[in-house]
Amino acid sequence: MGNLNEAFKNVKANKGACGIDDLSIEETAEYIRQNKATIVWQLYNRKYQPQPVRRVEIPKPNGGTRKLGIPIVLDRIIQQAMVQVLAPMFESYFSEYSYGFRPKRSCQQAIIKALEYMNDGYEWIVDIDLEKFFDNVPHDRLLRLVSDVVKDGNVVSLVNKFLKAGVMVKGKYEETKIGTPQGGPLSPLLSNIMLNLLDKELEARNLRFTRYADDTIILVKSEKAANRVMTSITKFIENKLKLKVNMTKTKVCTPWDLKYLGFGFCKMKKWECTPHKDSKKKFQRTLKRLTNRSKGMSLDKRFEQLNWVIRGWVNYFRISKMEKFLIKTDEHLRARIRMIIWKQWKKPKTQIKNLVKCGYTIDEARGLAYCRKGYMFISHSKILQNAITKEGLQNPNKKLGRRGLIFALDYYLA
């Protein structure tokens, strides 16, 4: 019971959407209070039957969609309770070079290890792309790997039930004969169990590699060796693991052409990481969307959302070299904020009044208020730049900046 209670707290903290029963976390908590004894009895006696997951498709940046399966909250709680017990059991079997969904491991550690290899002279990379990995995992092989470590038949049976629970697509039930749907707490652990076979094969061949979930790169010293490794590892994955390799995306490249976990790479005195150009563009698009002047939103709410995005993005890429990019991004962000504030002042009378409060003469204020240029032109004017300063937007004591906006460069350097 203690494990189930801890699992409930973790699921509640992660929030998340409802499953096919449309029950929220609070409603599920009430259901559990009323049926606790029955649920526990079902789990002990192999009578518990998971509900089908709700299919959700999210667009990928490069086209196509990623299929997610959202279990009901009760199923997520039980899966989380299983993970809390099973993950420590499998941890000793996992590779040192596997970084995904494991305690005290992160994407950044995978990038740092890759940089270490690159700076040791391993500058040719085999970038392995598994085609729809989570949708193609063979159940029989996966269950065999689980049962090799877990000797409790009840637990293995429950894992099997979750794998075969099915999925609801537009109101219609579909069987899941293969795959482990992304969206539940159990799926990341099962993916690591499956791909641990690949890790052990790469270690046996004494190859340098890093893996985060199904994103794997292998680093070697020559193009010839890279091509040889790509051919042999592709055969191993398809023949031994019964998984599909996407040959249109699997490639041999140098670090200059590599995008790995959102990072790119460049060489100065040594190899360094930087946010990939696609990651930069996505960040800029997000900031642009949040600073759309036509979007009805208070500055307080807008700044709160901007701060969430900026903190998250900078924290993820903090190990990168990106000062110049952040300088340009912050400059453009300030210009868009000035544009929003100028539009909120609306009438020339209000604009003149506020500019005078900032220390400008009436003639200077009128000159800008009655300017027929567009919002972006005015936002770059010296008058508005001096009226709505960076410090004013950050300092809560300034009249024009009561909100405390975070800027990416300052947060990066802090």
C-alpha positions as CSV (number, residue, x, y, z in Angstrom):
1,M,0.0,0.0,0.0
2,G,2.9,2.3,0.7
3,N,4.2,1.8,-2.8
4,L,0.8,2.5,-4.3
5,N,0.4,5.7,-2.2
6,E,3.8,6.9,-3.4
7,A,2.8,6.1,-7.0
8,F,-0.4,8.2,-6.6
9,K,1.6,11.2,-5.4
10,N,4.0,10.9,-8.4
11,V,1.2,10.6,-10.9
12,K,-0.6,13.6,-9.3
13,A,2.6,15.7,-9.4
14,N,3.1,14.9,-13.1
15,K,-0.6,15.9,-13.8
16,G,-1.4,14.7,-17.3
17,A,-4.6,14.2,-19.3
18,C,-7.5,11.9,-18.7
19,G,-7.8,8.5,-20.3
20,I,-10.9,7.0,-22.0
21,D,-12.9,7.2,-18.8
22,D,-12.6,11.0,-18.6
23,L,-11.8,10.8,-14.9
24,S,-9.4,13.4,-13.5
25,I,-6.8,12.7,-10.8
26,E,-9.2,14.0,-8.1
27,E,-12.1,11.9,-9.3
28,T,-9.9,8.8,-9.6
29,A,-8.7,9.4,-6.0
30,E,-12.3,9.3,-4.8
31,Y,-12.9,6.1,-6.8
32,I,-9.8,4.5,-5.2
33,R,-11.0,5.5,-1.7
34,Q,-14.3,3.7,-2.3
35,N,-12.8,0.6,-4.1
36,K,-9.3,0.2,-2.6
37,A,-9.8,-3.3,-1.2
38,T,-11.3,-4.5,-4.5
39,I,-8.4,-3.1,-6.6
40,V,-5.7,-4.7,-4.3
41,W,-7.5,-8.0,-4.4
42,Q,-7.7,-7.9,-8.2
43,L,-3.9,-7.1,-8.4
44,Y,-3.0,-10.0,-6.1
45,N,-5.2,-12.5,-7.9
46,R,-4.5,-11.6,-11.6
47,K,-8.0,-10.3,-12.0
48,Y,-7.1,-6.7,-12.7
49,Q,-7.8,-5.7,-16.3
50,P,-6.2,-2.5,-17.6
51,Q,-8.4,-0.2,-19.8
52,P,-7.4,0.6,-23.4
53,V,-5.3,3.7,-23.9
54,R,-6.6,6.8,-25.6
55,R,-4.8,7.5,-28.9
56,V,-3.4,11.0,-29.3
57,E,-1.3,12.1,-32.2
58,I,1.1,15.0,-32.0
59,P,2.9,16.5,-35.0
60,K,6.6,16.1,-35.4
61,P,8.8,19.1,-36.4
62,N,10.0,17.3,-39.6
63,G,6.5,16.1,-40.6
64,G,4.4,13.1,-39.7
65,T,2.9,12.4,-36.3
66,R,4.0,10.7,-33.1
67,K,1.4,8.4,-31.6
68,L,0.9,8.6,-27.9
69,G,-1.3,6.3,-25.7
70,I,-2.8,8.0,-22.7
71,P,-3.9,5.4,-20.0
72,I,-6.6,6.1,-17.5
73,V,-5.3,7.6,-14.3
74,L,-5.8,4.4,-12.3
75,D,-3.7,2.5,-14.8
76,R,-1.0,5.1,-14.6
77,I,-0.9,4.8,-10.9
78,I,-0.5,1.0,-11.1
79,Q,2.2,1.3,-13.8
80,Q,4.1,3.9,-11.7
81,A,3.9,1.5,-8.7
82,M,5.4,-1.2,-10.9
83,V,8.2,1.1,-12.2
84,Q,9.1,2.0,-8.6
85,V,9.8,-1.6,-7.8
86,L,11.1,-2.9,-11.2
87,A,13.4,-0.1,-12.1
88,P,15.9,-0.7,-9.3
89,M,15.9,-4.4,-10.2
90,F,16.9,-3.8,-13.8
91,E,19.3,-0.9,-13.1
92,S,22.3,-3.1,-12.5
93,Y,21.8,-4.8,-15.9
94,F,21.7,-1.5,-17.9
95,S,24.7,-0.1,-19.7
96,E,26.8,2.7,-18.4
97,Y,26.2,4.5,-21.7
98,S,22.4,4.4,-21.6
99,Y,21.1,7.8,-20.3
100,G,17.3,7.8,-21.0
101,F,14.7,7.6,-18.3
102,R,17.1,6.4,-15.6
103,P,17.7,7.9,-12.1
104,K,20.4,10.6,-11.9
105,R,20.9,10.5,-15.7
106,S,20.0,13.1,-18.3
107,C,20.3,14.2,-22.0
108,Q,23.1,16.5,-21.0
109,Q,25.2,13.6,-19.7
110,A,24.8,11.8,-23.0
111,I,26.0,15.0,-24.9
112,I,29.0,15.4,-22.6
113,K,30.0,11.8,-23.1
114,A,29.6,12.2,-26.9
115,L,31.8,15.3,-26.8
116,E,34.4,13.4,-24.8
117,Y,34.6,10.8,-27.6
118,M,34.7,13.4,-30.4
119,N,37.7,15.1,-28.7
120,D,39.4,11.8,-28.4
121,G,39.4,11.5,-32.2
122,Y,36.2,9.6,-32.8
123,E,34.8,12.1,-35.4
124,W,32.8,9.8,-37.6
125,I,29.3,9.0,-36.4
126,V,26.7,6.4,-37.1
127,D,23.3,7.9,-36.3
128,I,20.8,5.1,-35.8
129,D,17.1,5.8,-36.3
130,L,14.7,3.1,-35.3
131,E,11.5,3.3,-37.3
132,K,8.5,3.8,-34.9
133,F,10.3,2.0,-32.2
134,F,7.6,2.2,-29.5
135,D,5.0,0.9,-32.0
136,N,7.1,-2.1,-33.2
137,V,8.4,-3.7,-30.0
138,P,7.7,-7.5,-30.2
139,H,5.8,-8.5,-27.1
140,D,7.1,-12.1,-26.8
141,R,10.7,-11.1,-26.8
142,L,10.1,-8.2,-24.4
143,L,8.2,-10.4,-21.9
144,R,11.0,-13.0,-22.1
145,L,13.5,-10.3,-21.1
146,V,11.3,-9.1,-18.2
147,S,10.8,-12.7,-16.9
148,D,14.6,-13.3,-17.0
149,V,14.9,-10.8,-14.1
150,V,11.4,-10.7,-12.5
151,K,10.5,-14.2,-11.1
152,D,7.0,-13.1,-10.0
153,G,4.4,-14.5,-12.4
154,N,1.8,-12.0,-11.2
155,V,4.0,-9.0,-12.2
156,V,4.9,-10.5,-15.6
157,S,1.2,-11.3,-16.2
158,L,0.3,-7.6,-15.4
159,V,3.0,-6.3,-17.8
160,N,1.5,-8.5,-20.5
161,K,-2.0,-7.2,-19.8
162,F,-0.8,-3.6,-20.1
163,L,1.0,-4.4,-23.4
164,K,-2.2,-6.0,-24.8
165,A,-4.7,-3.6,-23.3
166,G,-5.5,-2.1,-26.8
167,V,-6.1,1.4,-27.9
168,M,-9.2,3.5,-28.6
169,V,-8.9,5.4,-32.0
170,K,-11.8,7.7,-32.7
171,G,-14.1,5.7,-30.5
172,K,-13.1,2.3,-32.0
173,Y,-11.2,-0.4,-30.2
174,E,-8.0,-1.7,-31.8
175,E,-5.8,-4.5,-30.6
176,T,-2.1,-4.0,-29.7
177,K,-0.3,-7.1,-30.9
178,I,3.0,-5.3,-30.9
179,G,4.5,-2.1,-29.4
180,T,4.4,-0.4,-26.1
181,P,2.4,2.8,-26.4
182,Q,4.2,6.0,-25.3
183,G,2.4,7.9,-22.6
184,G,2.4,5.6,-19.6
185,P,5.1,5.4,-16.8
186,L,5.9,1.8,-17.8
187,S,6.8,2.4,-21.4
188,P,10.2,4.1,-20.9
189,L,11.4,1.2,-18.6
190,L,10.2,-1.4,-21.1
191,S,12.1,0.4,-23.9
192,N,15.3,0.4,-21.9
193,I,14.8,-3.3,-21.2
194,M,14.4,-4.0,-24.9
195,L,17.3,-1.8,-26.1
196,N,19.7,-3.1,-23.4
197,L,20.4,-5.9,-25.8
198,L,21.7,-3.4,-28.3
199,D,23.8,-1.7,-25.6
200,K,25.4,-5.0,-24.7
201,E,26.2,-5.9,-28.3
202,L,27.9,-2.5,-28.8
203,E,29.9,-3.0,-25.6
204,A,30.9,-6.5,-26.7
205,R,32.3,-5.0,-29.9
206,N,34.1,-2.4,-27.9
207,L,32.4,0.5,-29.7
208,R,32.0,4.0,-28.3
209,F,28.3,5.0,-28.2
210,T,25.7,6.8,-26.2
211,R,21.9,6.0,-26.1
212,Y,19.0,8.1,-24.9
213,A,15.8,6.0,-25.2
214,D,15.7,5.0,-28.9
215,D,18.2,7.7,-30.0
216,T,21.6,6.0,-30.5
217,I,24.9,7.3,-31.9
218,I,28.0,5.2,-32.4
219,L,31.4,7.1,-32.8
220,V,34.4,5.7,-34.7
221,K,37.6,7.1,-36.1
222,S,37.1,6.7,-39.9
223,E,34.3,6.8,-42.5
224,K,35.1,3.3,-43.6
225,A,34.7,2.0,-40.1
226,A,31.4,3.9,-39.7
227,N,29.9,2.4,-42.9
228,R,31.0,-1.1,-41.8
229,V,29.5,-0.6,-38.3
230,M,26.2,0.8,-39.8
231,T,25.8,-2.2,-42.0
232,S,26.5,-4.8,-39.3
233,I,24.5,-3.1,-36.5
234,T,21.5,-2.6,-38.8
235,K,21.5,-6.4,-39.5
236,F,21.8,-7.1,-35.7
237,I,18.8,-4.8,-34.9
238,E,16.6,-6.2,-37.6
239,N,17.5,-9.9,-37.3
240,K,18.1,-10.3,-33.5
241,L,15.9,-7.6,-32.0
242,K,13.2,-7.8,-34.7
243,L,13.0,-4.0,-34.9
244,K,13.0,-1.8,-38.0
245,V,15.8,0.6,-38.9
246,N,14.7,3.7,-40.8
247,M,17.4,3.7,-43.5
248,T,16.3,7.1,-44.9
249,K,17.3,8.7,-41.6
250,T,20.0,6.4,-40.4
251,K,23.3,7.9,-41.7
252,V,27.0,8.2,-41.4
253,C,28.1,11.8,-40.7
254,T,30.6,14.1,-38.9
255,P,29.6,16.1,-35.8
256,W,29.1,19.2,-38.1
257,D,26.0,17.5,-39.6
258,L,24.7,15.8,-36.5
259,K,21.5,16.7,-34.6
260,Y,21.4,14.7,-31.4
261,L,18.8,15.3,-28.6
262,G,18.3,18.8,-30.0
263,F,22.0,19.7,-29.9
264,G,24.4,20.5,-32.7
265,F,28.2,20.5,-32.6
266,C,30.9,22.8,-33.8
267,K,34.7,22.8,-33.6
268,M,36.8,25.6,-32.3
269,K,39.9,24.6,-30.4
270,K,37.9,21.5,-29.6
271,W,34.5,20.1,-30.2
272,E,31.7,22.1,-28.4
273,C,28.0,21.6,-28.3
274,T,25.4,24.3,-29.2
275,P,21.7,24.3,-29.7
276,H,20.9,22.9,-33.1
277,K,19.6,25.4,-35.6
278,D,16.2,23.6,-35.6
279,S,16.0,24.0,-31.8
280,K,16.9,27.7,-32.1
281,K,14.1,28.2,-34.7
282,K,11.6,26.4,-32.6
283,F,12.5,28.5,-29.5
284,Q,12.2,31.7,-31.6
285,R,8.8,30.6,-32.9
286,T,7.6,30.0,-29.4
287,L,8.7,33.4,-28.2
288,K,7.1,35.0,-31.3
289,R,3.8,33.2,-30.6
290,L,3.8,34.3,-27.0
291,T,4.5,37.9,-28.0
292,N,1.8,38.2,-30.7
293,R,0.5,41.7,-30.1
294,S,-3.0,40.5,-31.3
295,K,-3.2,37.9,-28.6
296,G,-5.5,39.2,-25.8
297,M,-3.5,38.7,-22.6
298,S,-2.3,40.8,-19.7
299,L,1.4,41.5,-19.4
300,D,1.6,39.7,-16.1
301,K,0.3,36.5,-17.7
302,R,2.4,36.9,-20.8
303,F,5.6,37.5,-18.8
304,E,4.8,34.4,-16.7
305,Q,4.5,32.2,-19.8
306,L,7.6,33.7,-21.3
307,N,9.5,33.0,-18.1
308,W,8.5,29.4,-18.1
309,V,9.6,28.9,-21.7
310,I,12.9,30.8,-21.2
311,R,13.9,29.0,-18.0
312,G,13.1,25.6,-19.5
313,W,14.9,26.1,-22.7
314,V,18.0,27.7,-21.2
315,N,18.2,25.0,-18.5
316,Y,18.1,22.3,-21.1
317,F,20.8,23.8,-23.3
318,R,22.9,25.3,-20.5
319,I,25.9,23.2,-21.3
320,S,26.0,24.8,-24.8
321,K,27.9,27.7,-26.2
322,M,25.2,30.2,-27.1
323,E,25.9,33.7,-25.8
324,K,25.7,35.4,-29.3
325,F,22.4,33.7,-30.1
326,L,20.9,34.7,-26.7
327,I,22.0,38.3,-27.2
328,K,20.1,38.6,-30.5
329,T,17.1,36.7,-29.1
330,D,16.8,39.0,-26.1
331,E,17.1,42.1,-28.3
332,H,14.3,40.9,-30.5
333,L,12.2,39.9,-27.5
334,R,12.5,43.3,-26.0
335,A,11.5,44.9,-29.3
336,R,8.4,42.8,-29.4
337,I,7.5,43.6,-25.8
338,R,7.9,47.3,-26.5
339,M,5.6,46.8,-29.5
340,I,3.0,45.2,-27.3
341,I,3.1,47.9,-24.6
342,W,2.9,50.6,-27.3
343,K,-0.2,49.0,-28.7
344,Q,-1.7,48.7,-25.2
345,W,-1.3,52.5,-24.8
346,K,-3.6,52.7,-27.8
347,K,-4.6,56.4,-28.2
348,P,-2.0,59.1,-28.9
349,K,-3.2,60.9,-25.8
350,T,-2.2,58.0,-23.5
351,Q,1.0,57.4,-25.4
352,I,2.0,61.1,-24.9
353,K,1.1,61.0,-21.2
354,N,3.2,57.9,-20.6
355,L,6.2,59.2,-22.5
356,V,6.1,62.5,-20.6
357,K,6.1,60.4,-17.3
358,C,9.3,58.8,-18.6
359,G,11.0,62.3,-18.9
360,Y,10.4,63.3,-22.5
361,T,9.1,66.7,-23.5
362,I,5.6,67.0,-25.0
363,D,7.0,67.7,-28.4
364,E,9.2,64.6,-28.3
365,A,6.2,62.5,-27.2
366,R,3.9,64.0,-29.8
367,G,6.5,63.3,-32.5
368,L,6.4,59.6,-31.7
369,A,2.7,59.3,-30.9
370,Y,1.7,60.8,-34.2
371,C,4.3,58.8,-36.2
372,R,2.6,56.9,-39.0
373,K,5.2,54.2,-39.1
374,G,4.4,50.6,-38.0
375,Y,4.6,49.1,-34.6
376,M,8.0,47.4,-35.2
377,F,9.6,50.6,-36.5
378,I,8.4,52.5,-33.4
379,S,9.5,49.7,-31.0
380,H,13.1,50.3,-32.3
381,S,13.0,54.0,-31.9
382,K,15.5,55.5,-29.4
383,I,12.6,57.2,-27.5
384,L,10.7,54.0,-26.8
385,Q,13.9,52.0,-26.1
386,N,14.8,54.6,-23.4
387,A,11.3,54.7,-22.1
388,I,10.8,50.9,-21.8
389,T,14.2,49.7,-20.8
390,K,15.5,46.2,-20.1
391,E,16.0,47.2,-16.4
392,G,12.4,48.6,-16.3
393,L,11.0,45.3,-17.6
394,Q,13.0,43.4,-15.0
395,N,12.8,45.7,-12.0
396,P,9.4,45.6,-10.1
397,N,10.0,49.1,-8.7
398,K,9.9,50.7,-12.2
399,K,6.6,52.2,-13.3
400,L,6.7,50.6,-16.7
401,G,7.9,47.2,-15.5
402,R,6.0,45.8,-12.6
403,R,6.3,42.2,-13.9
404,G,9.9,41.0,-13.6
405,L,10.6,39.5,-17.1
406,I,13.5,37.1,-17.3
407,F,15.9,37.4,-20.2
408,A,17.6,34.4,-21.6
409,L,21.2,35.7,-21.5
410,D,21.0,36.9,-17.9
411,Y,19.5,33.5,-16.8
412,Y,22.2,31.6,-18.7
413,L,25.0,33.6,-17.1
414,A,23.5,33.5,-13.6
